[in-house]
Amino acid sequence: MSNNFSNLSLSEPMIANLTKIGYTTMTPVQEEALPIALEGNDLIAQAKTGSGKTAAFGIPILHTLKTEEFKLQAVIMCPTRELSHQVADELRSLGKFKENIKILSLVGGEPVYGQQKALESGVHIAVGTPGRIMDHITKGNLKFDSMKMLVLDEADRMLDMGFLDDIKAIIEYMPAQRQTLLFSATFEDEIEKLSKQFQRDAKFVKVSSDDDEVNVEQHFFKVRENEKIDLVEALLTSNKISACLIFCNMKITCDEVAKSLYDRGFDSMALHGDLEQRDRNEALTLFSNGTINILVATDVAARGLDIKELPCVINYDISHKAEVHIHRIGRTARAGAEGVAYTMFSDREQKFCDAIEEYSDRSFELQNQNSVQNNKKFNKNAPNVTIKILGGKKNKLRAGDLVGALIAEFKIKSENLGKITVLDKVSYVAIDRDASSKISFRGDRIKVKGKIFRFINI
């Protein structure tokens, strides 16, 4: 079968939009899953984060969506808030060929009342975490009468996080006559049980993971705890790494490592579940737009994080599960790019390294940390700075409005502007660091579309 989207039974406007946003050829999971899902079959797809699975379930949802009916027609359950927002954003991009599609994120850490009002106004697709979805069910805010499709995204992670009972309870409220798509990086007994209980004659698709690590160059170091941070600095500077995701097993370690690297001159931030949702969102935004170059995260916080062109992953703490290690290093070397992963462990953690070797069916030669020399001439700063404007979608602001205002107000050249992220109440504009040093940001106010908004330099 050809892997071109134009060979699927999709509308011409949808094909045109896919081409416009860069979806020209299908990834393996899309090529296997889309024909099955578009025929209305239940599906189990074994595929990892970054494989293109959001489009694999998003396209069938949008293909059958009746936008003239302002009723809930599809529900997508995700393990984390970040992944829920990411999926919702990608669906909005995929759905630009249809007008007035209402997609709502139902996640914790955000006001219930606003979500309730949106549901009352009419929503086509709800994307959320099991806990918050269950909250809305018990409050009587969610009606599934018109629901046609259910997606369980990263089902294995939801089970790992203890959501099984919530998932089962939620599905009991849903119509029996529905299409259910289940996506999981692993296919263990609990996933199989879940499928048998809630799916009908599900077709199974497994995207081979044999090539997952082909472009990931792995290095292992046996080090003492007090030597780790010096080795991290040396690895980053000697290899001139522009952006890196560092994994720690505990939240407190994330904070300590992020602060230590910041004190050493890196633009680093921590990402974990104890942060306020707005702070987590900001950390992700600044990392993705090049204002933060080092993000130090726990596995749960980083789950679903989709950063393109990430050259490096460092396991500050070795994972105690071999599969989790594979997920971690899979954050780099996506879409055929090359990447490198460094893993540190102690004498007593040798068993975890052995488990990774056994799981990967390969052996790793230990590297000598003394061979990694700190490059003191390396520029540790991220390439961009960010202007945070205290206005967003709720104020009817769009990316183009912000570009025009910044050019008019501060004479910024358009080629020096980077990624622009417009959220409900706040917007972020990345600006080239070198160019920004020559710009005089007068005051803390900017006029956009005739209205005055405060801004903050980050």
C-alpha positions as CSV (number, residue, x, y, z in Angstrom):
1,M,0.0,0.0,0.0
2,S,1.3,3.5,-0.8
3,N,2.0,5.6,2.2
4,N,0.5,8.8,0.7
5,F,-2.5,10.3,2.5
6,S,-4.2,10.9,-0.8
7,N,-4.7,7.2,-1.3
8,L,-7.1,7.1,1.8
9,S,-10.8,7.7,1.5
10,L,-10.6,11.2,2.8
11,S,-12.2,14.4,1.6
12,E,-10.3,16.7,-0.7
13,P,-10.3,19.6,1.9
14,M,-8.8,17.3,4.5
15,I,-6.1,16.0,2.1
16,A,-5.3,19.7,1.2
17,N,-5.0,20.6,4.8
18,L,-2.8,17.6,5.6
19,T,-0.5,18.7,2.8
20,K,-0.5,22.3,4.0
21,I,0.6,21.4,7.6
22,G,3.3,19.0,6.4
23,Y,1.5,15.6,6.5
24,T,2.6,14.2,3.1
25,T,3.5,10.6,3.7
26,M,2.2,8.3,6.5
27,T,4.4,7.0,9.3
28,P,4.3,3.2,9.8
29,V,1.6,3.4,12.5
30,Q,-0.6,5.7,10.3
31,E,-0.1,3.4,7.3
32,E,-1.2,0.3,9.3
33,A,-3.9,1.9,11.5
34,L,-5.7,4.4,9.4
35,P,-7.3,2.0,6.8
36,I,-8.6,-0.1,9.8
37,A,-9.9,2.9,11.8
38,L,-11.5,4.6,8.7
39,E,-13.5,1.4,8.1
40,G,-15.0,1.7,11.5
41,N,-13.2,-1.2,13.2
42,D,-11.9,-1.3,16.7
43,L,-8.2,-1.1,16.9
44,I,-5.2,-1.9,19.2
45,A,-2.0,-0.2,18.0
46,Q,1.3,-0.8,19.7
47,A,3.4,2.2,19.0
48,K,5.6,4.5,21.0
49,T,5.4,8.3,21.6
50,G,6.6,10.2,18.6
51,S,5.4,7.6,16.0
52,G,2.6,9.8,14.6
53,K,-0.2,8.1,16.5
54,T,-2.2,11.2,17.2
55,A,-2.9,11.6,13.5
56,A,-3.6,7.8,13.4
57,F,-6.7,8.4,15.6
58,G,-7.3,12.0,15.0
59,I,-7.9,11.7,11.2
60,P,-10.7,9.0,11.6
61,I,-12.4,11.2,14.3
62,L,-12.3,14.3,12.2
63,H,-13.3,12.4,9.0
64,T,-16.6,11.3,10.6
65,L,-17.3,14.4,12.7
66,K,-20.6,16.1,12.2
67,T,-19.7,19.7,13.0
68,E,-23.3,20.9,12.6
69,E,-24.2,18.9,15.7
70,F,-22.9,20.5,18.8
71,K,-22.8,17.3,20.8
72,L,-19.9,15.2,22.2
73,Q,-18.9,12.7,19.5
74,A,-15.4,11.6,20.5
75,V,-13.5,11.2,23.8
76,I,-9.7,10.8,24.0
77,M,-8.3,9.7,27.4
78,C,-4.6,10.5,28.1
79,P,-2.3,9.9,31.1
80,T,-1.2,13.5,31.6
81,R,-2.3,17.1,31.3
82,E,0.6,17.9,29.0
83,L,-0.3,15.1,26.6
84,S,-4.0,16.0,26.7
85,H,-3.1,19.6,25.6
86,Q,-0.7,18.4,23.0
87,V,-3.3,16.0,21.5
88,A,-5.9,18.7,21.5
89,D,-3.6,21.2,19.8
90,E,-2.7,18.7,17.1
91,L,-6.3,17.9,16.5
92,R,-7.0,21.6,16.0
93,S,-4.3,21.7,13.4
94,L,-5.5,18.5,11.7
95,G,-9.1,19.9,11.7
96,K,-8.5,23.2,10.1
97,F,-10.2,22.0,6.9
98,K,-13.6,22.2,8.8
99,E,-14.9,25.3,10.4
100,N,-16.1,25.7,14.0
101,I,-14.7,22.4,15.4
102,K,-15.0,22.6,19.2
103,I,-12.2,20.7,21.0
104,L,-11.9,20.9,24.8
105,S,-9.2,19.7,27.1
106,L,-10.5,18.3,30.4
107,V,-7.6,18.2,32.8
108,G,-6.8,18.9,36.4
109,G,-5.0,22.0,37.6
110,E,-7.5,24.1,35.6
111,P,-10.8,25.6,36.7
112,V,-13.7,23.1,36.6
113,Y,-16.2,25.9,36.0
114,G,-14.7,27.0,32.7
115,Q,-14.7,23.5,31.4
116,Q,-18.3,23.0,32.6
117,K,-19.5,26.2,30.7
118,A,-17.7,25.0,27.5
119,L,-19.4,21.6,27.8
120,E,-22.8,23.3,28.2
121,S,-22.1,25.4,25.0
122,G,-21.4,22.2,23.0
123,V,-18.2,20.3,22.4
124,H,-17.4,17.9,19.5
125,I,-14.3,16.3,21.0
126,A,-13.1,16.0,24.6
127,V,-9.5,15.2,25.4
128,G,-8.6,14.7,29.0
129,T,-7.2,12.7,31.9
130,P,-9.3,10.0,33.5
131,G,-9.5,11.8,36.8
132,R,-11.0,15.0,35.5
133,I,-13.3,13.2,33.0
134,M,-14.7,11.2,35.9
135,D,-15.2,14.5,37.9
136,H,-17.3,15.9,35.1
137,I,-19.3,12.7,34.9
138,T,-20.1,12.7,38.6
139,K,-21.1,16.4,38.3
140,G,-23.5,15.6,35.4
141,N,-21.5,17.7,33.0
142,L,-20.7,15.0,30.4
143,K,-23.3,13.4,28.2
144,F,-22.3,10.6,25.9
145,D,-25.6,10.2,24.0
146,S,-24.1,11.2,20.6
147,M,-20.6,9.7,21.2
148,K,-19.3,7.5,18.4
149,M,-15.5,7.1,19.2
150,L,-13.3,6.5,22.2
151,V,-9.6,6.6,22.1
152,L,-7.3,5.4,24.9
153,D,-3.9,7.0,24.3
154,E,-0.8,5.7,26.0
155,A,-3.0,3.1,27.7
156,D,0.0,1.4,29.3
157,R,1.0,4.6,31.1
158,M,-2.5,5.2,32.3
159,L,-2.5,1.8,33.9
160,D,1.0,2.4,35.4
161,M,-0.4,5.6,37.0
162,G,-3.3,3.7,38.6
163,F,-6.1,4.9,36.3
164,L,-7.5,1.4,35.6
165,D,-10.6,1.8,37.9
166,D,-11.4,5.2,36.6
167,I,-11.1,4.1,33.0
168,K,-13.4,1.2,33.6
169,A,-15.9,3.4,35.4
170,I,-15.9,6.0,32.6
171,I,-16.4,3.5,29.9
172,E,-19.5,2.0,31.7
173,Y,-21.2,5.4,31.1
174,M,-20.5,5.3,27.3
175,P,-22.7,3.8,24.6
176,A,-21.9,0.1,23.8
177,Q,-22.2,0.8,20.1
178,R,-19.0,2.8,19.6
179,Q,-15.6,2.5,17.9
180,T,-12.8,2.1,20.4
181,L,-9.1,2.8,19.5
182,L,-6.4,1.8,21.9
183,F,-2.8,2.9,21.6
184,S,-0.1,1.6,23.8
185,A,3.7,1.5,23.7
186,T,3.6,-2.0,25.3
187,F,1.1,-4.9,25.1
188,E,1.0,-6.6,28.4
189,D,-1.7,-8.7,30.1
190,E,-3.6,-5.8,31.6
191,I,-3.8,-4.1,28.2
192,E,-5.1,-7.3,26.7
193,K,-7.7,-7.7,29.4
194,L,-8.8,-4.1,28.9
195,S,-9.2,-4.7,25.2
196,K,-11.2,-7.9,25.6
197,Q,-13.6,-6.1,28.0
198,F,-14.2,-3.0,26.1
199,Q,-13.5,-3.6,22.4
200,R,-15.2,-5.7,19.7
201,D,-13.1,-7.8,17.4
202,A,-10.3,-5.4,17.6
203,K,-7.7,-5.5,14.8
204,F,-4.1,-5.6,16.2
205,V,-1.4,-3.5,14.7
206,K,2.2,-3.5,15.9
207,V,4.7,-1.1,14.5
208,S,8.1,-2.8,14.7
209,S,10.4,-1.2,17.3
210,D,13.5,-2.8,15.8
211,D,14.6,0.5,14.4
212,D,13.7,2.6,17.4
213,E,17.3,2.8,18.6
214,V,19.1,2.7,15.2
215,N,20.0,6.4,15.3
216,V,20.5,6.7,19.1
217,E,24.1,6.5,20.1
218,Q,24.2,5.3,23.7
219,H,26.9,5.8,26.3
220,F,26.9,4.4,29.8
221,F,29.0,5.8,32.7
222,K,29.5,4.2,36.2
223,V,29.8,7.1,38.6
224,R,29.4,8.1,42.2
225,E,26.5,10.3,43.1
226,N,28.6,13.4,43.9
227,E,30.3,13.1,40.4
228,K,27.1,13.3,38.3
229,I,26.6,17.0,38.0
230,D,30.2,17.6,36.9
231,L,29.9,14.9,34.3
232,V,26.6,16.4,33.0
233,E,28.2,19.8,32.5
234,A,31.2,18.2,30.8
235,L,29.0,16.1,28.5
236,L,26.9,19.2,27.5
237,T,29.9,21.5,26.9
238,S,32.3,19.1,25.3
239,N,29.7,17.8,22.8
240,K,28.3,21.3,22.2
241,I,24.8,20.1,22.9
242,S,22.2,22.8,22.0
243,A,19.2,21.2,23.8
244,C,18.9,18.3,26.2
245,L,16.2,16.5,28.2
246,I,17.6,15.2,31.5
247,F,15.7,12.4,33.4
248,C,15.6,12.0,37.1
249,N,13.7,9.4,39.1
250,M,12.5,11.8,41.8
251,K,11.0,15.3,41.8
252,I,13.5,16.7,44.4
253,T,16.4,15.5,42.2
254,C,14.9,17.4,39.3
255,D,14.9,20.6,41.3
256,E,18.4,20.1,42.5
257,V,19.9,19.3,39.1
258,A,18.0,22.2,37.4
259,K,19.3,24.7,40.0
260,S,22.8,23.3,39.9
261,L,22.9,23.7,36.1
262,Y,21.3,27.1,36.2
263,D,24.0,28.2,38.7
264,R,26.6,26.9,36.3
265,G,25.3,29.2,33.5
266,F,22.8,27.0,31.6
267,D,19.2,28.0,30.9
268,S,17.6,25.1,32.8
269,M,14.2,24.4,34.4
270,A,12.6,21.5,36.2
271,L,9.4,19.7,35.1
272,H,7.5,17.5,37.5
273,G,4.1,17.0,39.0
274,D,4.5,19.2,42.1
275,L,4.7,22.3,39.9
276,E,1.6,24.4,39.3
277,Q,0.0,23.7,35.9
278,R,0.8,27.2,34.6
279,D,4.5,26.7,35.5
280,R,4.6,23.3,33.8
281,N,3.0,24.8,30.7
282,E,5.5,27.6,30.7
283,A,8.5,25.3,31.1
284,L,7.3,23.2,28.1
285,T,6.7,26.3,26.0
286,L,10.1,27.8,26.8
287,F,11.9,24.5,26.1
288,S,10.1,24.0,22.8
289,N,10.8,27.6,21.6
290,G,14.5,27.6,22.5
291,T,14.5,29.8,25.5
292,I,15.3,27.0,27.9
293,N,17.9,24.6,26.6
294,I,18.0,22.1,29.5
295,L,14.8,20.5,30.8
296,V,15.1,18.3,33.9
297,A,12.1,16.0,34.2
298,T,10.5,13.0,35.8
299,D,9.2,10.2,33.5
300,V,5.5,11.1,34.2
301,A,6.0,14.8,33.5
302,A,7.8,14.1,30.3
303,R,5.3,11.5,29.1
304,G,3.8,12.8,25.8
305,L,6.4,15.5,25.5
306,D,7.0,15.9,21.8
307,I,10.0,18.0,21.1
308,K,11.2,17.9,17.5
309,E,15.0,17.8,16.8
310,L,16.0,17.0,20.3
311,P,19.7,16.0,20.0
312,C,20.4,14.6,23.4
313,V,18.9,12.7,26.4
314,I,20.8,12.3,29.7
315,N,19.6,9.7,32.2
316,Y,20.9,11.4,35.4
317,D,19.3,8.5,37.2
318,I,19.1,5.2,35.4
319,S,15.6,3.9,35.0
320,H,14.6,0.9,37.1
321,K,12.5,-0.4,34.2
322,A,14.1,-1.3,30.8
323,E,11.1,-0.3,28.8
324,V,11.1,3.1,30.5
325,H,14.7,3.5,29.5
326,I,13.8,2.8,25.8
327,H,11.0,5.4,26.0
328,R,13.4,7.9,27.5
329,I,16.1,7.6,24.8
330,G,13.4,7.5,22.1
331,R,12.8,11.2,22.8
332,T,15.8,11.8,20.6
333,A,16.6,10.6,17.1
334,R,13.0,11.0,15.8
335,A,11.9,11.0,12.2
336,G,15.3,9.7,11.0
337,A,17.4,12.2,12.8
338,E,20.5,11.2,14.8
339,G,20.6,11.5,18.6
340,V,22.7,10.6,21.6
341,A,21.8,9.2,25.0
342,Y,24.0,9.3,28.1
343,T,23.2,7.1,31.1
344,M,24.8,7.3,34.6
345,F,24.5,4.6,37.2
346,S,26.3,3.5,40.4
347,D,27.8,0.1,41.5
348,R,24.6,-0.9,43.2
349,E,22.5,0.0,40.1
350,Q,24.5,-2.4,37.9
351,K,21.4,-4.7,37.8
352,F,19.4,-2.1,36.0
353,C,22.0,-1.6,33.4
354,D,22.1,-5.4,32.9
355,A,18.3,-5.5,32.5
356,I,18.5,-2.8,29.8
357,E,21.2,-4.8,27.9
358,E,19.0,-7.9,28.1
359,Y,15.9,-6.1,27.0
360,S,17.7,-4.4,24.1
361,D,19.6,-7.7,23.2
362,R,22.8,-5.8,23.1
363,S,25.8,-5.0,25.3
364,F,27.2,-1.5,26.1
365,E,30.8,-0.6,26.7
366,L,31.3,1.5,29.8
367,Q,32.7,4.9,29.0
368,N,35.5,6.6,31.1
369,Q,34.2,9.8,32.6
370,N,37.7,11.2,32.8
371,S,37.8,11.2,29.0
372,V,35.0,13.9,28.9
373,Q,36.6,17.3,29.4
374,N,34.6,20.4,30.2
375,N,34.7,22.9,27.4
376,K,34.8,26.3,29.2
377,K,34.5,28.2,25.9
378,F,31.1,26.7,25.1
379,N,28.2,29.1,25.2
380,K,25.8,27.6,27.7
381,N,22.9,30.0,26.9
382,A,19.8,28.9,24.9
383,P,19.5,30.6,21.5
384,N,16.4,32.6,22.3
385,V,14.7,34.8,24.8
386,T,11.0,35.1,25.2
387,I,8.5,38.0,25.4
388,K,5.5,36.9,27.6
389,I,2.5,39.0,26.7
390,L,-0.4,38.9,29.2
391,G,-3.1,38.4,26.6
392,G,-4.1,35.4,24.5
393,K,-7.0,33.7,22.7
394,K,-9.5,35.0,25.1
395,N,-8.5,38.5,24.0
396,K,-8.9,37.5,20.3
397,L,-5.1,37.7,19.8
398,R,-3.4,35.7,17.0
399,A,0.2,35.1,16.2
400,G,0.1,37.6,13.3
401,D,-1.2,40.3,15.6
402,L,1.7,39.9,17.9
403,V,4.2,39.9,15.1
404,G,2.8,43.2,13.7
405,A,2.8,44.8,17.2
406,L,6.4,43.8,18.0
407,I,7.7,45.0,14.7
408,A,5.8,48.3,15.0
409,E,6.6,48.9,18.7
410,F,10.2,47.8,19.0
411,K,11.4,47.6,15.3
412,I,12.1,43.9,15.6
413,K,12.9,42.2,12.3
414,S,10.5,39.4,11.4
415,E,13.5,37.1,10.7
416,N,14.5,37.4,14.4
417,L,11.2,36.2,15.6
418,G,10.9,32.5,16.5
419,K,8.1,30.2,17.7
420,I,4.9,32.0,18.8
421,T,2.6,30.3,21.2
422,V,-0.8,31.8,21.9
423,L,-2.7,30.3,24.9
424,D,-6.0,31.4,26.4
425,K,-4.7,34.2,28.6
426,V,-1.0,34.5,27.8
427,S,1.2,34.5,24.7
428,Y,4.9,33.7,24.2
429,V,7.1,35.0,21.4
430,A,10.6,33.7,21.0
431,I,13.2,36.2,19.9
432,D,16.8,35.6,18.8
433,R,19.0,36.2,21.8
434,D,21.7,38.2,20.0
435,A,19.1,40.3,18.2
436,S,17.2,41.0,21.4
437,S,20.3,42.4,23.1
438,K,20.2,45.2,20.6
439,I,16.5,46.0,21.1
440,S,15.3,48.6,23.5
441,F,12.2,47.2,25.2
442,R,10.6,50.4,26.5
443,G,8.4,50.0,29.6
444,D,6.3,46.9,30.1
445,R,3.3,47.7,27.9
446,I,2.6,46.9,24.2
447,K,-0.4,47.9,22.0
448,V,-1.9,45.0,20.1
449,K,-5.1,45.5,18.0
450,G,-5.7,48.8,19.7
451,K,-5.5,47.4,23.2
452,I,-2.7,47.7,25.8
453,F,-1.2,44.5,27.2
454,R,1.5,44.1,29.8
455,F,4.6,42.0,28.8
456,I,7.5,40.4,30.6
457,N,11.0,39.7,29.3
458,I,11.9,36.0,30.2
